[in-house]
Amino acid sequence: MDIGGTMAYLRNHTILSSTDLDEVRESIGNLISPHHFDVKGKHADLNASFAVAQCDDLSLMHVTFGDVGISVKSPEQDADGLLLFQVTSGAGVFQHAGKEVEFSSDGGLIRDLAAPITGLEEGFGAYVVPLSKKKLKAHARSLVGEDVDLIGLAFETEVDFTAPGGKMIRNTIRYMADALEAPLHELNNPIVNGQIQDMLLTQCLTLLPNSYQDVLNGRSVTTIVPYYVKRARDYIHAHADRKLGLAEISAVAGCGYRGLQRGFMDAYGTSPMNYLRIVRLKRIRALLLTGQVGDTISGIAGKWGFAHMGRFAQAYYDEFGEFPSETLRKGS
């Protein structure tokens, strides 16, 4: 089936086919994230089509705007969200996370929704896979265990679909689309859907360049950590059970606030205070997993510096993909 001369992807899951620019803008905002975009050219005819298929907790989308030029601008948004784009038609260029990324059928991108993006597209069509950092973190821990230190998750913006890893992910996305379009559209088998979702998450973590890739693939991490960052890191681990502030940590490290912030971002992909927060959450998780905590969850959280239970529970869920009470039941 063709729509405006373009192959229809996931046609059994099409939710919108429109030539109305305002309707398309609203739908993009509801489906993916708020974007401001305009059609380029006085006589350009917009012919947009959006499809969404569900695979367990993962969505697979396809978007196309027809044979037109589009300018796109989107501000920073959800800090947990990522968007993986695998282009099926057209080409263009994006500016994102300090990089200019050209995209085509051979080169896609991963957008981090925590950073703004601008771009120009021509004849654009793409599969879009929304991903959650917290779900990817939880999946990574399921692959390597609780004892491996996984702090911060960041992906390279550019995706090379001609490289072996990129080819495999492109093939997996196409396989998902074919399966969801026909057999799984009728079967709706949750076990198979879950297996397909896990396969794509595993491939993203192990085949695309990211801060977890070396650990997940069993390679030693060769990043050289500056001495002042090591001092701060070791001090955090040794004193995570008491009140710590950035001024004290910086003084021990022997550097200024800004230098320590940059050092932690380069080494661990997060700030010193967030690193401390994650260390504390991991200590709490280790206690809950023993099942012999000797105190209430709120009591344990308070001892590790979390005074507000609602914010603690949300932070715990964001980091581990489950609530503290669920972890405690596992250890019981």
N, C-alpha and C positions, 0 to 999 in steps of 0.2 A: 504494500500500500504506500502511495506517495502523497505527501501533503505539500502542495506548492512546488512539486518537482524534487522534493527531498525525501529520502527514505524515512519511513516512520519507525522509530525505535520504541520498544515497549508499548506497542499500539493498544494492547489489551488493558493497559494501565494509564491511558491518556486521561488527564483531568482537565486540560484546557487547550483549546485551539482558538486563537484570537488574533485579530488585526488591530485591536484597540490598545493604544500605548498605555493609558492609565490602568486598564484592567491587567495588563501584563506586569506593570510595575507593582501593583498590589499583590499579585500572585507570587512574584519573585520574593517579595518581602515576607509573605506568609510561609512559603515553602522552604526558602534557603536562609536569607537574611536580608534586611533592608538595603536596597541598592537604588541609586539614582542613575538612570541611563536615558539616553536620547538616541533617536535614529538619525544617522548622518545622511545628508543629501536631501534636496528639496523634493525629489520625486520618488524617494525610497518607499517601498511598500513593506511594512512589517507583516510577517506571517509566522507568528510564534506558536509553538506547541510544547507543552509540558506533560511529562509522564512520571509517575511515582509508583514503584513496586516495593513491597516490604519483604525483607528476608530476616526473620526472627526480629531482633531489635534494630537491625540495620536497614536503612532506606537506600534504594538505588533509584536515581532519578535520571531522566534525560531531558535536556532543554535545547531548543533551537529557536532562532529568530527569523529564519528565512535568509534569502540572498540580499542582505542589507548590512551596512556598517553601523556599529553600535559603539557609543562612548559610555563607559561605566565608571562610577565612583561610589565607594562604600566606606563608611567610617569604621573605626575599631568597635568591636561588639563583644560577644561572649568569649571570655577568656578560656573556656573549656573546649570551644569548637574548632574543628578543622574541616576543610572542604577539599576533597581529592577530585581533580578534573582530569578526565581522559577524553581528549578532543576527538570527535567523529567527523567534523567537517569545518572548513574555514581555517583562519589563522588570525594572529593578532599579537599584541604585546601588553604586558601588565607591569606596573611598578608596585612592588610589594616587599615589605620588610627590608628596605634598603637595596633591593635588587631590581633590575629590569629583566623580565622573563619573557622570551618569545615562545609562543605556543603554536602547535600544529598537531597533526596526527602522530608525529614522532616525539613530541615534547609537551608534557602537561605540567601541572603545578599542584602544590598543596598550599592552600591558603590558610593561614592562621587567623582566625576571626578576632584575635586580640590586637591585630595590626590593620591599619587602613589599606585600601587598595584602589588604584585607578588603572584604566586600560582602554584600549581600542580593539574592537573585534570586527571581523569581516566574514560574513557567511557562517557565523559561529553556530556550532552544535557540539554538545558534549554530554557524556555521562558524568554525573556528579554524585559523589559518595560522601555524605556528612559523617564525620567521625568525632568521637568524644575522647579527649585526652584521658579522662579518668577511667573510661572503659578500656582504653589501650593500656594504661598502667596496670589495671587489674588483670588484663589478659597476659601482660608481660610477666607479672608475678606468678600466674598459673603455669607459665612455661619454665621459669627458672627457680621458683620457690621463694619463700618469704625472707630467706637470709641474705639474698643478693641486694646490694645497695642500689636502688633505682630511684634517683632524685632528679626531678626535672625531665621533661620530655619535649624535644624540639626536633622538627623535621627540616631538611633542606627544602627550599621553596621549589626548585626545579625538579621535574621528574623526567628522566630519559627513558622513553618507552622503546628505544632501540637497544638498550643494554639488556643483558640476560634477565636481571631481576625485574626491570620494567616490562619486558615482554611477557614475563609470567603473570604479573599483575594485570596487564592489559587483557591477556587471555582469560584470566579468572573473572574479570568484570564482564567480558563478553559471554563467558559460560553462565554466569549468574543471570545475565539478561535473557539468554536463550532459555534457561531453565524456568525462570519466573514468568516468561512470556507464554510458555506452552505447558510442559508437564506439571510444574509446581503451581501454576495458576489454577489447575484443576485439582491437584492432589492436596495442596496446602498441608504438607507434612512438617510439623514443627521440629522434629528431630533432624531431618535432612536440612531444613532451613538453618538450624543452629550450627550444623557442621559446616555449611557453606560460609556462614558468617565468621566462624572461628578460622576458617582457612584464609579468608581475606585479611582478617586482623593479623594473623600470624605472618602473612606475606608482607603486609605493610611494615610491621615491626622489624622483620629480618632482612627484607630485600631493598627497602627504600632507605637512603641515608638519613639517620636520625641518631639522637644521643644515646639510645639503648642498643643500637645495632651490634656493636662489638661484643657487649656482654651477652646478648641473646645468641650470638653465633659462636660463643665460646672463645673469643679472641681477647687477649689482654688489652686493657685500655691504656693507650700510650700518651694521653694528654698530660703535659707537664704542668703541674699545679704550683704556682708561686709559693715561696716559703711563707709569706704573710697570710695567704689563704689557708695553708696547712695549719698554721698556728691557730687561726680563728676556728677552723673546722674542729681541731682536736680539743680546743677549749669548750666549744659548744657541746661536743659529745661528753666531756668530763663534767660539765656543770649544767646540763639540760634540766636537772631537777630543781633548779632554783631560778629566781628572777634574774633575767639577763636583758641588757639593753644594747643597742648598737654602739653607744659610746664606749661601754666596757669592752665589748668584743673588739672594736677598732683599736683601743689602747693596747690590748694584749697582742693583737696582730702587728702593731707598730706601723700603722698607716692611717690615712684619713678615711672618712666615710665613703667618699666617692670611689676611691681606689679599691676599697674592700667590696663595694657593690659591684664594680666592673669585674673584679677578680672572681667573685662567686658566680656571676652571670656567665663568664667565659668557661669556668671549670664545671659548674653544676647546672647551669641553665636556670638559676633562681637566685633570689636575694639572700643575704645572710640570715635575716629574721624569718624568712619563709623556710630556709633550711632548718633552722632551730625548731620551727613549728612541726615540720615533717619528722624530725628526729623524735620529738615528744610523742607525736601520734604513733610512731613505730614502737616506742617503749610501751605505750598504753596497749597497743595491739598484742604485743608479746605477752603482757600480763593477762589479757582477756583470753588468749588462746590456751593458757595453762588451765583455765577453768577454776583456779584456786585463788581468786583475787582478794578475798577477805574484806571486801568493801563494796559499796555500790558503784555503779559506773560513774555517777556524778561525783562521788567522792574521789575516785581515781583521777578523773579529769581535772578536778580542782587541785589535786596535789601536783599535777604536771602543768599548771598554769592556765587551765581553761576554766574561766569563771562563768561563762554563759553556756548552758547546756545545749541550747538550740544551735548556736554557732559552732560549738564543738562537734555535735552530731553531723552537721552539714559538712564541716571540714573533713571529718573522718570518712564520710561517704564519698566525698570528692576524691580523696586519696586512695581509698581501698575498694570502692564500688559496693560497699555494704555498710550497714549501720552498726554501731558498737554492740548492740544487743544481739545482732546476728552472729557476730564474731564470738561473743560469750557463749552462745548456744553451741557453736562448733566445738568449743573447748570443754564443754560440760560432759 
